[in-house]
């Protein structure tokens, strides 16, 4: 499970399966940690209700993911814009399927269809 209080909007991230922290600048797009088997990356803000909606769905579906906290200031979310074309969060990148998208409702629908088993 993710430890919501352990990461900050200052750019810390961790992987769900290990719970280990790593400092990251939102201005850089780092490689996935070597110890992570997760193929999905979630770009998010701390305490963002739309991001939490996606987190709840990932946890419900038991999907491992790499969580990346981005800059709180919208105009500085260049890493997210480079990847999904917009600066809004939440955004995901699924290396398994090649999908990169933003907007919580679309992400939840995608996760259900891809990992829900009933689609």
C-alpha positions in Angstrom: 0.0 0.0 0.0 1.1 3.6 -0.6 2.0 5.7 2.3 0.3 9.0 1.4 2.0 11.0 4.2 5.5 9.8 3.4 5.9 11.7 0.1 5.7 15.4 -0.4 4.8 17.6 -3.2 8.5 18.7 -3.3 9.2 15.9 -5.7 9.7 12.7 -3.7 8.4 9.5 -5.1 8.3 5.9 -4.1 7.3 2.5 -5.5 4.3 0.8 -4.2 5.9 -2.6 -3.7 9.0 -1.4 -1.9 7.8 1.8 -0.2 11.3 3.2 -0.7 11.7 6.9 -1.2 13.7 8.6 -3.9 14.2 12.4 -4.4 13.2 13.6 -7.9 13.0 16.9 -9.6 9.8 17.3 -11.6 11.8 19.0 -14.2 13.5 15.7 -15.1 12.0 12.5 -16.2 13.9 9.8 -14.3 14.2 6.2 -15.3 12.1 3.8 -13.3 14.0 2.5 -10.3 15.9 -0.8 -10.9 14.1 -2.4 -7.9 10.6 -1.7 -9.4 8.7 -4.2 -11.3 5.9 -1.7 -11.9 5.3 -0.8 -15.5 2.8 2.0 -14.8 3.8 5.5 -13.6 1.3 7.8 -12.0 2.1 11.5 -12.0 0.2 13.2 -9.2 0.0 15.9 -6.6 -0.3 15.2 -2.9 -3.8 15.6 -1.5 -5.3 16.0 -5.0 -8.8 14.4 -5.0 -8.6 13.5 -8.7 -5.2 11.8 -8.1 -6.6 10.0 -5.1 -9.4 8.6 -7.2 -6.8 7.0 -9.5 -4.8 5.8 -6.5 -7.9 4.1 -5.1 -8.6 2.4 -8.4 -5.0 1.2 -8.8 -5.1 -0.2 -5.2 -8.5 -1.8 -5.8 -7.2 -3.5 -8.9 -4.0 -4.4 -7.2 -1.9 -2.8 -9.9 1.7 -2.1 -9.0 2.8 1.4 -10.0 5.5 4.0 -9.6 4.1 7.1 -8.0 5.7 10.4 -9.1 4.8 13.6 -7.3 5.1 16.7 -9.5 5.4 20.4 -9.1 2.4 22.0 -7.4 2.6 25.0 -9.7 0.8 24.2 -12.9 3.1 26.2 -15.2 6.1 24.2 -13.9 4.8 20.7 -14.8 6.9 20.4 -17.9 7.7 16.7 -17.3 4.0 15.8 -17.4 3.5 18.0 -20.5 6.4 16.3 -22.3 4.9 12.9 -21.6 1.1 13.3 -22.0 0.8 16.6 -23.8 -0.9 18.5 -21.0 0.2 19.8 -17.6 -2.8 18.4 -15.6 -2.6 15.6 -13.1 -3.3 12.9 -12.6 -1.6 11.4 -15.6 -0.4 7.9 -16.2 2.1 6.2 -18.5 1.7 2.4 -19.0 4.8 1.0 -20.5 3.1 -2.4 -20.9 0.5 -1.0 -23.4 2.2 2.2 -24.5 -0.7 4.3 -23.2 -0.1 7.8 -21.8 -3.1 9.8 -20.7 -4.4 12.4 -18.3 -7.9 13.1 -16.7 -9.0 10.9 -13.8 -12.2 9.7 -15.3 -10.5 8.5 -18.4 -7.7 6.9 -16.4 -10.1 5.0 -14.2 -12.0 3.8 -17.2 -8.8 2.7 -18.9 -7.6 0.9 -15.7 -11.0 -1.0 -15.4 -10.9 -2.0 -19.1 -7.2 -3.0 -19.0 -6.7 -4.5 -15.5 -10.3 -5.1 -14.3 -10.5 -8.6 -15.7 -14.2 -8.1 -16.6 -13.9 -6.0 -19.7 
